[in-house]
Amino acid sequence: MSNHTALQQEAFEANMQLPKLGLVLFTFGNVSVADREKGIFAIKPSGIAYEELSPEKMVIVDFDGNTLEGDLRPSSDTKTHAVLYKHWEKIGAIVHTHSTYATAWAQSAGHSHLWHHPCRPQYRRHSLRSTYGRCHDCRQL
């Protein structure tokens, strides 16, 4: 039995809203929910279909990105969630969606992920030095 049942339940319920609201397809996207007092969060496991998801399958991770509880691999976005929780104390949950309109906009812009990256106050094409997923300003990912 998990010591984090309530957190896992809350994350599970939030994740189940994504397909219901048409915000994700297949296994894409996720929600994580933080317990700031414990310095942990629950996040959807990677590659698990929403119809197979249950509260027990939610993975417990600390704010350094270490898996503390769960048999499944956490989302590939876990490190990003961990950095956000660690550095922005008012964040209580994170939603990562692949909605049709957001994805279409991102594809038409070709680089939307850098526009909303929290570590980069302003997008500058000439400042990019490597692939998406590594912040060159804070060096966290």
N, CA, C and O atoms as CSV, one atom per row, in Angstrom:
chain,resi,resn,atom,element,x,y,z
A,1,MET,N,N,0.837,-1.191,0.000
A,1,MET,CA,C,0.000,0.000,0.000
A,1,MET,C,C,0.874,1.244,0.000
A,1,MET,O,O,1.835,1.333,0.764
A,2,SER,N,N,0.552,2.172,-0.829
A,2,SER,CA,C,1.311,3.410,-0.961
A,2,SER,C,C,1.086,4.342,0.226
A,2,SER,O,O,0.008,4.365,0.820
A,3,ASN,N,N,2.113,5.102,0.556
A,3,ASN,CA,C,1.994,6.152,1.557
A,3,ASN,C,C,1.449,7.440,0.950
A,3,ASN,O,O,1.227,8.427,1.652
A,4,HIS,N,N,1.238,7.416,-0.348
A,4,HIS,CA,C,0.858,8.625,-1.079
A,4,HIS,C,C,-0.437,8.431,-1.864
A,4,HIS,O,O,-0.600,8.977,-2.955
A,5,THR,N,N,-1.347,7.656,-1.302
A,5,THR,CA,C,-2.582,7.301,-1.984
A,5,THR,C,C,-3.398,8.522,-2.403
A,5,THR,O,O,-3.901,8.566,-3.526
A,6,ALA,N,N,-3.538,9.508,-1.525
A,6,ALA,CA,C,-4.339,10.699,-1.845
A,6,ALA,C,C,-3.717,11.482,-2.995
A,6,ALA,O,O,-4.433,11.967,-3.872
A,7,LEU,N,N,-2.389,11.611,-3.001
A,7,LEU,CA,C,-1.695,12.326,-4.083
A,7,LEU,C,C,-1.840,11.567,-5.399
A,7,LEU,O,O,-2.075,12.173,-6.444
A,8,GLN,N,N,-1.703,10.261,-5.351
A,8,GLN,CA,C,-1.867,9.449,-6.555
A,8,GLN,C,C,-3.299,9.540,-7.088
A,8,GLN,O,O,-3.505,9.609,-8.300
A,9,GLN,N,N,-4.266,9.540,-6.208
A,9,GLN,CA,C,-5.668,9.660,-6.618
A,9,GLN,C,C,-5.919,11.005,-7.288
A,9,GLN,O,O,-6.577,11.073,-8.326
A,10,GLU,N,N,-5.398,12.068,-6.696
A,10,GLU,CA,C,-5.589,13.403,-7.266
A,10,GLU,C,C,-4.950,13.509,-8.652
A,10,GLU,O,O,-5.550,14.067,-9.571
A,11,ALA,N,N,-3.744,12.978,-8.802
A,11,ALA,CA,C,-3.071,13.007,-10.103
A,11,ALA,C,C,-3.812,12.140,-11.117
A,11,ALA,O,O,-3.949,12.524,-12.279
A,12,PHE,N,N,-4.286,10.986,-10.687
A,12,PHE,CA,C,-5.054,10.099,-11.562
A,12,PHE,C,C,-6.303,10.806,-12.086
A,12,PHE,O,O,-6.560,10.806,-13.290
A,13,GLU,N,N,-7.071,11.403,-11.192
A,13,GLU,CA,C,-8.299,12.085,-11.594
A,13,GLU,C,C,-8.021,13.227,-12.568
A,13,GLU,O,O,-8.770,13.426,-13.524
A,14,ALA,N,N,-6.954,13.972,-12.329
A,14,ALA,CA,C,-6.594,15.069,-13.239
A,14,ALA,C,C,-6.177,14.519,-14.601
A,14,ALA,O,O,-6.563,15.069,-15.632
A,15,ASN,N,N,-5.399,13.448,-14.615
A,15,ASN,CA,C,-4.983,12.843,-15.880
A,15,ASN,C,C,-6.173,12.339,-16.678
A,15,ASN,O,O,-6.188,12.444,-17.905
A,16,MET,N,N,-7.163,11.795,-15.999
A,16,MET,CA,C,-8.329,11.245,-16.695
A,16,MET,C,C,-9.186,12.328,-17.344
A,16,MET,O,O,-10.004,12.035,-18.216
A,17,GLN,N,N,-9.001,13.565,-16.924
A,17,GLN,CA,C,-9.723,14.671,-17.561
A,17,GLN,C,C,-9.160,14.987,-18.956
A,17,GLN,O,O,-9.886,15.496,-19.810
A,18,LEU,N,N,-7.888,14.695,-19.190
A,18,LEU,CA,C,-7.259,15.041,-20.468
A,18,LEU,C,C,-7.956,14.394,-21.670
A,18,LEU,O,O,-8.353,15.114,-22.587
A,19,PRO,N,N,-8.122,13.065,-21.703
A,19,PRO,CA,C,-8.824,12.482,-22.855
A,19,PRO,C,C,-10.308,12.856,-22.874
A,19,PRO,O,O,-10.893,13.033,-23.943
A,20,LYS,N,N,-10.909,12.974,-21.700
A,20,LYS,CA,C,-12.326,13.327,-21.623
A,20,LYS,C,C,-12.586,14.687,-22.265
A,20,LYS,O,O,-13.620,14.892,-22.901
A,21,LEU,N,N,-11.643,15.614,-22.096
A,21,LEU,CA,C,-11.783,16.967,-22.643
A,21,LEU,C,C,-11.165,17.119,-24.034
A,21,LEU,O,O,-11.142,18.218,-24.589
A,22,GLY,N,N,-10.665,16.017,-24.596
A,22,GLY,CA,C,-10.087,16.059,-25.940
A,22,GLY,C,C,-8.732,16.754,-26.000
A,22,GLY,O,O,-8.367,17.308,-27.038
A,23,LEU,N,N,-7.987,16.732,-24.908
A,23,LEU,CA,C,-6.708,17.436,-24.862
A,23,LEU,C,C,-5.504,16.561,-25.185
A,23,LEU,O,O,-4.388,17.066,-25.302
A,24,VAL,N,N,-5.717,15.254,-25.331
A,24,VAL,CA,C,-4.624,14.343,-25.664
A,24,VAL,C,C,-5.112,13.260,-26.616
A,24,VAL,O,O,-6.311,13.004,-26.736
A,25,LEU,N,N,-4.155,12.633,-27.285
A,25,LEU,CA,C,-4.405,11.458,-28.117
A,25,LEU,C,C,-3.466,10.346,-27.662
A,25,LEU,O,O,-2.359,10.613,-27.193
A,26,PHE,N,N,-3.906,9.116,-27.801
A,26,PHE,CA,C,-3.094,7.948,-27.481
A,26,PHE,C,C,-2.571,8.026,-26.044
A,26,PHE,O,O,-3.367,8.164,-25.115
A,27,THR,N,N,-1.257,7.943,-25.840
A,27,THR,CA,C,-0.677,8.010,-24.495
A,27,THR,C,C,-0.012,9.357,-24.237
A,27,THR,O,O,0.608,9.548,-23.191
A,28,PHE,N,N,-0.131,10.286,-25.172
A,28,PHE,CA,C,0.565,11.572,-25.070
A,28,PHE,C,C,0.008,12.425,-23.942
A,28,PHE,O,O,-1.147,12.280,-23.542
A,29,GLY,N,N,0.853,13.320,-23.435
A,29,GLY,CA,C,0.434,14.275,-22.420
A,29,GLY,C,C,0.413,13.670,-21.028
A,29,GLY,O,O,0.491,12.452,-20.864
A,30,ASN,N,N,0.308,14.531,-20.034
A,30,ASN,CA,C,0.278,14.076,-18.654
A,30,ASN,C,C,-0.059,15.225,-17.722
A,30,ASN,O,O,-0.010,16.396,-18.096
A,31,VAL,N,N,-0.400,14.858,-16.505
A,31,VAL,CA,C,-0.585,15.814,-15.418
A,31,VAL,C,C,0.242,15.298,-14.251
A,31,VAL,O,O,0.300,14.094,-13.999
A,32,SER,N,N,0.879,16.220,-13.545
A,32,SER,CA,C,1.518,15.862,-12.283
A,32,SER,C,C,0.943,16.768,-11.201
A,32,SER,O,O,0.535,17.897,-11.474
A,33,VAL,N,N,0.916,16.262,-9.977
A,33,VAL,CA,C,0.389,17.009,-8.831
A,33,VAL,C,C,1.415,16.916,-7.708
A,33,VAL,O,O,1.900,15.832,-7.385
A,34,ALA,N,N,1.740,18.071,-7.115
A,34,ALA,CA,C,2.787,18.129,-6.097
A,34,ALA,C,C,2.240,18.116,-4.678
A,34,ALA,O,O,1.137,18.592,-4.408
A,35,ASP,N,N,3.036,17.563,-3.787
A,35,ASP,CA,C,2.860,17.691,-2.344
A,35,ASP,C,C,4.083,18.473,-1.889
A,35,ASP,O,O,5.150,17.897,-1.677
A,36,ARG,N,N,3.931,19.767,-1.741
A,36,ARG,CA,C,5.058,20.652,-1.446
A,36,ARG,C,C,5.672,20.381,-0.075
A,36,ARG,O,O,6.883,20.530,0.090
A,37,GLU,N,N,4.877,19.993,0.895
A,37,GLU,CA,C,5.414,19.712,2.233
A,37,GLU,C,C,6.397,18.536,2.204
A,37,GLU,O,O,7.392,18.530,2.930
A,38,LYS,N,N,6.109,17.552,1.366
A,38,LYS,CA,C,6.971,16.373,1.267
A,38,LYS,C,C,8.022,16.503,0.171
A,38,LYS,O,O,8.955,15.702,0.112
A,39,GLY,N,N,7.882,17.509,-0.704
A,39,GLY,CA,C,8.841,17.691,-1.792
A,39,GLY,C,C,8.754,16.614,-2.849
A,39,GLY,O,O,9.766,16.197,-3.412
A,40,ILE,N,N,7.516,16.157,-3.121
A,40,ILE,CA,C,7.295,15.080,-4.087
A,40,ILE,C,C,6.141,15.434,-5.013
A,40,ILE,O,O,5.384,16.372,-4.759
A,41,PHE,N,N,6.021,14.664,-6.093
A,41,PHE,CA,C,4.853,14.783,-6.963
A,41,PHE,C,C,4.504,13.420,-7.545
A,41,PHE,O,O,5.342,12.524,-7.634
A,42,ALA,N,N,3.248,13.294,-7.934
A,42,ALA,CA,C,2.762,12.089,-8.615
A,42,ALA,C,C,2.593,12.445,-10.079
A,42,ALA,O,O,2.067,13.509,-10.407
A,43,ILE,N,N,3.039,11.555,-10.966
A,43,ILE,CA,C,2.984,11.815,-12.399
A,43,ILE,C,C,2.571,10.547,-13.141
A,43,ILE,O,O,2.813,9.434,-12.675
A,44,LYS,N,N,1.952,10.731,-14.286
A,44,LYS,CA,C,1.520,9.614,-15.129
A,44,LYS,C,C,2.741,8.826,-15.609
A,44,LYS,O,O,3.754,9.420,-15.979
A,45,PRO,N,N,2.651,7.501,-15.606
A,45,PRO,CA,C,3.752,6.701,-16.139
A,45,PRO,C,C,3.834,6.822,-17.662
A,45,PRO,O,O,2.840,7.094,-18.335
A,46,SER,N,N,5.020,6.616,-18.177
A,46,SER,CA,C,5.270,6.729,-19.609
A,46,SER,C,C,4.627,5.589,-20.389
A,46,SER,O,O,4.714,4.426,-19.995
A,47,GLY,N,N,3.980,5.937,-21.499
A,47,GLY,CA,C,3.476,4.933,-22.432
A,47,GLY,C,C,2.254,4.159,-22.005
A,47,GLY,O,O,1.875,3.202,-22.680
A,48,ILE,N,N,1.630,4.532,-20.920
A,48,ILE,CA,C,0.440,3.817,-20.449
A,48,ILE,C,C,-0.804,4.488,-21.024
A,48,ILE,O,O,-0.998,5.694,-20.871
A,49,ALA,N,N,-1.630,3.704,-21.676
A,49,ALA,CA,C,-2.880,4.237,-22.237
A,49,ALA,C,C,-3.772,4.727,-21.105
A,49,ALA,O,O,-3.783,4.150,-20.017
A,50,TYR,N,N,-4.507,5.776,-21.363
A,50,TYR,CA,C,-5.371,6.355,-20.324
A,50,TYR,C,C,-6.403,5.352,-19.816
A,50,TYR,O,O,-6.732,5.355,-18.630
A,51,GLU,N,N,-6.915,4.500,-20.690
A,51,GLU,CA,C,-7.915,3.522,-20.246
A,51,GLU,C,C,-7.298,2.428,-19.360
A,51,GLU,O,O,-8.033,1.685,-18.709
A,52,GLU,N,N,-5.985,2.321,-19.324
A,52,GLU,CA,C,-5.296,1.352,-18.461
A,52,GLU,C,C,-4.763,2.007,-17.185
A,52,GLU,O,O,-4.221,1.321,-16.319
A,53,LEU,N,N,-4.911,3.309,-17.066
A,53,LEU,CA,C,-4.368,4.049,-15.933
A,53,LEU,C,C,-5.205,3.812,-14.675
A,53,LEU,O,O,-6.424,3.660,-14.750
A,54,SER,N,N,-4.546,3.782,-13.530
A,54,SER,CA,C,-5.217,3.682,-12.234
A,54,SER,C,C,-4.397,4.495,-11.227
A,54,SER,O,O,-3.235,4.805,-11.489
A,55,PRO,N,N,-4.980,4.839,-10.094
A,55,PRO,CA,C,-4.226,5.608,-9.095
A,55,PRO,C,C,-2.929,4.905,-8.670
A,55,PRO,O,O,-1.913,5.563,-8.449
A,56,GLU,N,N,-2.963,3.581,-8.556
A,56,GLU,CA,C,-1.787,2.821,-8.126
A,56,GLU,C,C,-0.642,2.901,-9.122
A,56,GLU,O,O,0.515,2.707,-8.750
A,57,LYS,N,N,-0.948,3.185,-10.387
A,57,LYS,CA,C,0.092,3.259,-11.413
A,57,LYS,C,C,0.794,4.617,-11.464
A,57,LYS,O,O,1.817,4.760,-12.133
A,58,MET,N,N,0.253,5.607,-10.765
A,58,MET,CA,C,0.892,6.920,-10.746
A,58,MET,C,C,2.236,6.795,-10.024
A,58,MET,O,O,2.324,6.164,-8.971
A,59,VAL,N,N,3.267,7.392,-10.589
A,59,VAL,CA,C,4.636,7.267,-10.066
A,59,VAL,C,C,4.940,8.444,-9.141
A,59,VAL,O,O,4.626,9.590,-9.464
A,60,ILE,N,N,5.549,8.160,-7.997
A,60,ILE,CA,C,5.937,9.199,-7.039
A,60,ILE,C,C,7.408,9.553,-7.268
A,60,ILE,O,O,8.284,8.688,-7.283
A,61,VAL,N,N,7.645,10.855,-7.446
A,61,VAL,CA,C,8.977,11.366,-7.787
A,61,VAL,C,C,9.292,12.538,-6.865
A,61,VAL,O,O,8.392,13.276,-6.466
A,62,ASP,N,N,10.577,12.712,-6.523
A,62,ASP,CA,C,10.939,13.881,-5.712
A,62,ASP,C,C,11.295,15.061,-6.627
A,62,ASP,O,O,11.369,14.913,-7.846
A,63,PHE,N,N,11.512,16.221,-6.022
A,63,PHE,CA,C,11.769,17.437,-6.799
A,63,PHE,C,C,13.140,17.440,-7.467
A,63,PHE,O,O,13.472,18.380,-8.189
A,64,ASP,N,N,13.941,16.397,-7.234
A,64,ASP,CA,C,15.206,16.240,-7.946
A,64,ASP,C,C,15.053,15.279,-9.120
A,64,ASP,O,O,16.017,15.016,-9.839
A,65,GLY,N,N,13.840,14.753,-9.317
A,65,GLY,CA,C,13.577,13.855,-10.436
A,65,GLY,C,C,13.820,12.389,-10.142
A,65,GLY,O,O,13.807,11.570,-11.062
A,66,ASN,N,N,14.042,12.035,-8.882
A,66,ASN,CA,C,14.277,10.634,-8.500
A,66,ASN,C,C,12.956,9.919,-8.247
A,66,ASN,O,O,12.098,10.427,-7.526
A,67,THR,N,N,12.796,8.749,-8.837
A,67,THR,CA,C,11.608,7.943,-8.595
A,67,THR,C,C,11.690,7.355,-7.192
A,67,THR,O,O,12.664,6.693,-6.837
A,68,LEU,N,N,10.654,7.609,-6.406
A,68,LEU,CA,C,10.599,7.116,-5.032
A,68,LEU,C,C,9.679,5.914,-4.876
A,68,LEU,O,O,9.895,5.053,-4.024
A,69,GLU,N,N,8.643,5.872,-5.722
A,69,GLU,CA,C,7.655,4.803,-5.587
A,69,GLU,C,C,6.985,4.569,-6.931
A,69,GLU,O,O,6.657,5.516,-7.646
A,70,GLY,N,N,6.788,3.314,-7.267
A,70,GLY,CA,C,6.105,2.955,-8.496
A,70,GLY,C,C,6.906,1.935,-9.278
A,70,GLY,O,O,8.136,1.979,-9.311
A,71,ASP,N,N,6.192,1.020,-9.903
A,71,ASP,CA,C,6.831,-0.036,-10.686
A,71,ASP,C,C,7.036,0.352,-12.141
A,71,ASP,O,O,7.769,-0.317,-12.871
A,72,LEU,N,N,6.391,1.430,-12.562
A,72,LEU,CA,C,6.469,1.853,-13.954
A,72,LEU,C,C,7.406,3.047,-14.101
A,72,LEU,O,O,7.683,3.765,-13.140
A,73,ARG,N,N,7.882,3.239,-15.318
A,73,ARG,CA,C,8.759,4.373,-15.610
A,73,ARG,C,C,7.915,5.645,-15.664
A,73,ARG,O,O,6.874,5.667,-16.321
A,74,PRO,N,N,8.354,6.704,-14.978
A,74,PRO,CA,C,7.574,7.951,-15.028
A,74,PRO,C,C,7.646,8.587,-16.411
A,74,PRO,O,O,8.505,8.242,-17.222
A,75,SER,N,N,6.753,9.501,-16.664
A,75,SER,CA,C,6.706,10.224,-17.929
A,75,SER,C,C,8.077,10.721,-18.359
A,75,SER,O,O,8.922,11.038,-17.522
A,76,SER,N,N,8.291,10.785,-19.665
A,76,SER,CA,C,9.547,11.336,-20.186
A,76,SER,C,C,9.684,12.817,-19.853
A,76,SER,O,O,10.768,13.383,-19.997
A,77,ASP,N,N,8.611,13.448,-19.415
A,77,ASP,CA,C,8.637,14.867,-19.033
A,77,ASP,C,C,8.965,15.068,-17.552
A,77,ASP,O,O,8.935,16.201,-17.072
A,78,THR,N,N,9.272,14.019,-16.833
A,78,THR,CA,C,9.460,14.093,-15.388
A,78,THR,C,C,10.530,15.096,-14.976
A,78,THR,O,O,10.327,15.851,-14.025
A,79,LYS,N,N,11.653,15.120,-15.662
A,79,LYS,CA,C,12.725,16.050,-15.280
A,79,LYS,C,C,12.273,17.500,-15.415
A,79,LYS,O,O,12.619,18.339,-14.583
A,80,THR,N,N,11.512,17.793,-16.444
A,80,THR,CA,C,10.997,19.153,-16.618
A,80,THR,C,C,10.055,19.506,-15.475
A,80,THR,O,O,10.146,20.597,-14.914
A,81,HIS,N,N,9.158,18.600,-15.128
A,81,HIS,CA,C,8.233,18.834,-14.016
A,81,HIS,C,C,9.017,19.068,-12.727
A,81,HIS,O,O,8.703,19.984,-11.967
A,82,ALA,N,N,10.039,18.239,-12.476
A,82,ALA,CA,C,10.839,18.358,-11.251
A,82,ALA,C,C,11.511,19.725,-11.153
A,82,ALA,O,O,11.505,20.347,-10.091
A,83,VAL,N,N,12.087,20.188,-12.252
A,83,VAL,CA,C,12.751,21.503,-12.256
A,83,VAL,C,C,11.743,22.607,-11.982
A,83,VAL,O,O,12.023,23.528,-11.214
A,84,LEU,N,N,10.582,22.521,-12.600
A,84,LEU,CA,C,9.562,23.543,-12.388
A,84,LEU,C,C,9.103,23.572,-10.933
A,84,LEU,O,O,9.007,24.645,-10.335
A,85,TYR,N,N,8.820,22.414,-10.363
A,85,TYR,CA,C,8.389,22.362,-8.965
A,85,TYR,C,C,9.484,22.884,-8.029
A,85,TYR,O,O,9.200,23.600,-7.069
A,86,LYS,N,N,10.722,22.521,-8.315
A,86,LYS,CA,C,11.830,22.896,-7.440
A,86,LYS,C,C,12.081,24.402,-7.442
A,86,LYS,O,O,12.437,24.970,-6.410
A,87,HIS,N,N,11.900,25.050,-8.587
A,87,HIS,CA,C,12.276,26.460,-8.718
A,87,HIS,C,C,11.114,27.448,-8.669
A,87,HIS,O,O,11.335,28.650,-8.520
A,88,TRP,N,N,9.892,26.966,-8.791
A,88,TRP,CA,C,8.720,27.848,-8.736
A,88,TRP,C,C,7.799,27.321,-7.645
A,88,TRP,O,O,7.003,26.412,-7.883
A,89,GLU,N,N,7.906,27.891,-6.454
A,89,GLU,CA,C,7.238,27.365,-5.267
A,89,GLU,C,C,5.725,27.458,-5.278
A,89,GLU,O,O,5.075,26.797,-4.468
A,90,LYS,N,N,5.147,28.239,-6.149
A,90,LYS,CA,C,3.691,28.381,-6.162
A,90,LYS,C,C,3.006,27.391,-7.098
A,90,LYS,O,O,1.777,27.336,-7.144
A,91,ILE,N,N,3.782,26.611,-7.842
A,91,ILE,CA,C,3.192,25.617,-8.752
A,91,ILE,C,C,2.723,24.420,-7.932
A,91,ILE,O,O,3.496,23.848,-7.163
A,92,GLY,N,N,1.462,24.043,-8.095
A,92,GLY,CA,C,0.917,22.893,-7.391
A,92,GLY,C,C,0.614,21.720,-8.305
A,92,GLY,O,O,0.461,20.589,-7.844
A,93,ALA,N,N,0.526,21.991,-9.611
A,93,ALA,CA,C,0.260,20.940,-10.592
A,93,ALA,C,C,0.721,21.431,-11.960
A,93,ALA,O,O,0.800,22.634,-12.208
A,94,ILE,N,N,1.023,20.486,-12.836
A,94,ILE,CA,C,1.457,20.807,-14.198
A,94,ILE,C,C,0.648,19.952,-15.163
A,94,ILE,O,O,0.492,18.748,-14.960
A,95,VAL,N,N,0.140,20.576,-16.203
A,95,VAL,CA,C,-0.593,19.882,-17.254
A,95,VAL,C,C,0.182,20.016,-18.551
A,95,VAL,O,O,0.495,21.125,-18.983
A,96,HIS,N,N,0.491,18.893,-19.167
A,96,HIS,CA,C,1.176,18.856,-20.462
A,96,HIS,C,C,0.225,18.210,-21.451
A,96,HIS,O,O,-0.049,17.013,-21.373
A,97,THR,N,N,-0.272,19.003,-22.373
A,97,THR,CA,C,-1.277,18.512,-23.309
A,97,THR,C,C,-0.740,18.454,-24.739
A,97,THR,O,O,0.212,19.148,-25.098
A,98,HIS,N,N,-1.365,17.626,-25.522
A,98,HIS,CA,C,-1.099,17.551,-26.953
A,98,HIS,C,C,-2.427,17.739,-27.680
A,98,HIS,O,O,-2.786,16.956,-28.559
A,99,SER,N,N,-3.142,18.782,-27.299
A,99,SER,CA,C,-4.431,19.004,-27.945
A,99,SER,C,C,-4.228,19.282,-29.431
A,99,SER,O,O,-3.165,19.747,-29.842
A,100,THR,N,N,-5.229,19.001,-30.215
A,100,THR,CA,C,-5.140,19.165,-31.664
A,100,THR,C,C,-4.749,20.585,-32.037
A,100,THR,O,O,-3.854,20.780,-32.859
A,101,TYR,N,N,-5.405,21.584,-31.447
A,101,TYR,CA,C,-5.126,22.965,-31.820
A,101,TYR,C,C,-3.749,23.417,-31.341
A,101,TYR,O,O,-3.048,24.124,-32.065
A,102,ALA,N,N,-3.354,23.023,-30.140
A,102,ALA,CA,C,-2.027,23.400,-29.641
A,102,ALA,C,C,-0.938,22.752,-30.490
A,102,ALA,O,O,0.067,23.390,-30.806
A,103,THR,N,N,-1.134,21.487,-30.859
A,103,THR,CA,C,-0.156,20.788,-31.689
A,103,THR,C,C,-0.075,21.404,-33.077
A,103,THR,O,O,1.017,21.580,-33.616
A,104,ALA,N,N,-1.221,21.732,-33.657
A,104,ALA,CA,C,-1.223,22.369,-34.975
A,104,ALA,C,C,-0.514,23.718,-34.930
A,104,ALA,O,O,0.259,24.046,-35.830
A,105,TRP,N,N,-0.775,24.496,-33.890
A,105,TRP,CA,C,-0.111,25.785,-33.752
A,105,TRP,C,C,1.393,25.597,-33.604
A,105,TRP,O,O,2.177,26.314,-34.226
A,106,ALA,N,N,1.797,24.626,-32.777
A,106,ALA,CA,C,3.219,24.374,-32.562
A,106,ALA,C,C,3.905,23.976,-33.865
A,106,ALA,O,O,5.013,24.428,-34.157
A,107,GLN,N,N,3.240,23.129,-34.643
A,107,GLN,CA,C,3.831,22.696,-35.899
A,107,GLN,C,C,3.919,23.839,-36.908
A,107,GLN,O,O,4.882,23.917,-37.671
A,108,SER,N,N,2.939,24.708,-36.919
A,108,SER,CA,C,2.972,25.827,-37.868
A,108,SER,C,C,4.016,26.856,-37.466
A,108,SER,O,O,4.619,27.500,-38.324
A,109,ALA,N,N,4.232,27.013,-36.168
A,109,ALA,CA,C,5.244,27.962,-35.690
A,109,ALA,C,C,6.633,27.338,-35.776
A,109,ALA,O,O,7.628,28.042,-35.950
A,110,GLY,N,N,6.694,26.026,-35.653
A,110,GLY,CA,C,7.946,25.321,-35.801
A,110,GLY,C,C,8.863,25.349,-34.583
A,110,GLY,O,O,9.871,24.643,-34.566
A,111,HIS,N,N,8.548,26.131,-33.582
A,111,HIS,CA,C,9.437,26.248,-32.431
A,111,HIS,C,C,8.708,26.744,-31.186
A,111,HIS,O,O,9.308,27.413,-30.344
A,112,SER,N,N,7.457,26.433,-31.066
A,112,SER,CA,C,6.634,26.977,-29.988
A,112,SER,C,C,7.119,26.616,-28.600
A,112,SER,O,O,6.923,27.389,-27.663
A,113,HIS,N,N,7.755,25.445,-28.440
A,113,HIS,CA,C,8.167,25.021,-27.112
A,113,HIS,C,C,9.127,26.013,-26.474
A,113,HIS,O,O,9.203,26.081,-25.247
A,114,LEU,N,N,9.846,26.766,-27.252
A,114,LEU,CA,C,10.768,27.746,-26.685
A,114,LEU,C,C,10.062,29.029,-26.290
A,114,LEU,O,O,10.588,29.797,-25.484
A,115,TRP,N,N,8.901,29.275,-26.832
A,115,TRP,CA,C,8.172,30.494,-26.503
A,115,TRP,C,C,7.654,30.458,-25.079
A,115,TRP,O,O,7.559,31.499,-24.428
A,116,HIS,N,N,7.322,29.288,-24.593
A,116,HIS,CA,C,6.761,29.218,-23.253
A,116,HIS,C,C,7.689,28.536,-22.258
A,116,HIS,O,O,7.266,28.216,-21.147
A,117,HIS,N,N,8.935,28.309,-22.628
A,117,HIS,CA,C,9.875,27.685,-21.699
A,117,HIS,C,C,10.086,28.624,-20.524
A,117,HIS,O,O,10.492,29.768,-20.728
A,118,PRO,N,N,9.823,28.178,-19.297
A,118,PRO,CA,C,9.845,29.073,-18.132
A,118,PRO,C,C,11.226,29.633,-17.809
A,118,PRO,O,O,11.334,30.641,-17.111
A,119,CYS,N,N,12.263,29.006,-18.298
A,119,CYS,CA,C,13.613,29.478,-17.987
A,119,CYS,C,C,14.089,30.549,-18.957
A,119,CYS,O,O,15.134,31.163,-18.740
A,120,ARG,N,N,13.350,30.772,-19.997
A,120,ARG,CA,C,13.768,31.700,-21.030
A,120,ARG,C,C,12.780,32.865,-21.067
A,120,ARG,O,O,11.646,32.694,-21.515
A,121,PRO,N,N,13.194,34.045,-20.603
A,121,PRO,CA,C,12.264,35.170,-20.539
A,121,PRO,C,C,11.781,35.638,-21.907
A,121,PRO,O,O,10.699,36.214,-22.020
A,122,GLN,N,N,12.566,35.398,-22.930
A,122,GLN,CA,C,12.187,35.850,-24.257
A,122,GLN,C,C,12.826,34.915,-25.273
A,122,GLN,O,O,13.988,34.541,-25.114
A,123,TYR,N,N,12.101,34.535,-26.299
A,123,TYR,CA,C,12.623,33.650,-27.336
A,123,TYR,C,C,13.594,34.401,-28.230
A,123,TYR,O,O,13.288,35.481,-28.735
A,124,ARG,N,N,14.775,33.811,-28.420
A,124,ARG,CA,C,15.766,34.375,-29.342
A,124,ARG,C,C,16.339,33.232,-30.161
A,124,ARG,O,O,17.043,32.378,-29.622
A,125,ARG,N,N,16.049,33.203,-31.448
A,125,ARG,CA,C,16.511,32.113,-32.310
A,125,ARG,C,C,18.031,31.958,-32.257
A,125,ARG,O,O,18.526,30.832,-32.222
A,126,HIS,N,N,18.772,33.050,-32.252
A,126,HIS,CA,C,20.234,32.961,-32.284
A,126,HIS,C,C,20.827,32.405,-30.995
A,126,HIS,O,O,22.009,32.065,-30.971
A,127,SER,N,N,20.049,32.303,-29.928
A,127,SER,CA,C,20.586,31.817,-28.659
A,127,SER,C,C,20.494,30.299,-28.511
A,127,SER,O,O,20.976,29.752,-27.519
A,128,LEU,N,N,19.890,29.617,-29.468
A,128,LEU,CA,C,19.757,28.165,-29.375
A,128,LEU,C,C,21.073,27.493,-29.699
A,128,LEU,O,O,21.726,27.825,-30.688
A,129,ARG,N,N,21.464,26.531,-28.846
A,129,ARG,CA,C,22.745,25.874,-29.055
A,129,ARG,C,C,22.631,24.352,-29.162
A,129,ARG,O,O,23.596,23.699,-29.559
A,130,SER,N,N,21.491,23.777,-28.823
A,130,SER,CA,C,21.337,22.327,-28.939
A,130,SER,C,C,19.866,21.984,-29.045
A,130,SER,O,O,19.046,22.841,-29.373
A,131,THR,N,N,19.530,20.745,-28.771
A,131,THR,CA,C,18.163,20.274,-28.947
A,131,THR,C,C,17.243,20.750,-27.843
A,131,THR,O,O,17.682,21.157,-26.767
A,132,TYR,N,N,15.954,20.688,-28.137
A,132,TYR,CA,C,14.928,21.019,-27.147
A,132,TYR,C,C,15.064,20.117,-25.941
A,132,TYR,O,O,15.409,18.943,-26.075
A,133,GLY,N,N,14.798,20.650,-24.773
A,133,GLY,CA,C,14.837,19.862,-23.558
A,133,GLY,C,C,15.975,20.274,-22.649
A,133,GLY,O,O,16.026,19.854,-21.493
A,134,ARG,N,N,16.880,21.083,-23.149
A,134,ARG,CA,C,17.982,21.571,-22.300
A,134,ARG,C,C,17.902,23.094,-22.274
A,134,ARG,O,O,17.991,23.750,-23.313
A,135,CYS,N,N,17.737,23.630,-21.111
A,135,CYS,CA,C,17.663,25.067,-20.956
A,135,CYS,C,C,19.072,25.633,-20.865
A,135,CYS,O,O,19.841,25.248,-19.984
A,136,HIS,N,N,19.413,26.540,-21.766
A,136,HIS,CA,C,20.762,27.097,-21.801
A,136,HIS,C,C,20.925,28.258,-20.843
A,136,HIS,O,O,22.047,28.709,-20.612
A,137,ASP,N,N,19.851,28.747,-20.289
A,137,ASP,CA,C,19.957,29.847,-19.343
A,137,ASP,C,C,20.125,29.328,-17.918
A,137,ASP,O,O,20.943,29.850,-17.160
A,138,CYS,N,N,19.347,28.292,-17.547
A,138,CYS,CA,C,19.443,27.796,-16.169
A,138,CYS,C,C,20.229,26.497,-16.074
A,138,CYS,O,O,20.584,26.081,-14.971
A,139,ARG,N,N,20.511,25.842,-17.202
A,139,ARG,CA,C,21.303,24.605,-17.263
A,139,ARG,C,C,20.711,23.460,-16.436
A,139,ARG,O,O,21.442,22.579,-15.984
A,140,GLN,N,N,19.404,23.473,-16.241
A,140,GLN,CA,C,18.782,22.479,-15.373
A,140,GLN,C,C,18.457,21.168,-16.058
A,140,GLN,O,O,18.488,20.120,-15.414
A,141,LEU,N,N,18.149,21.195,-17.329
A,141,LEU,CA,C,17.739,19.939,-17.986
A,141,LEU,C,C,18.844,19.393,-18.846
A,141,LEU,O,O,18.679,18.346,-19.472
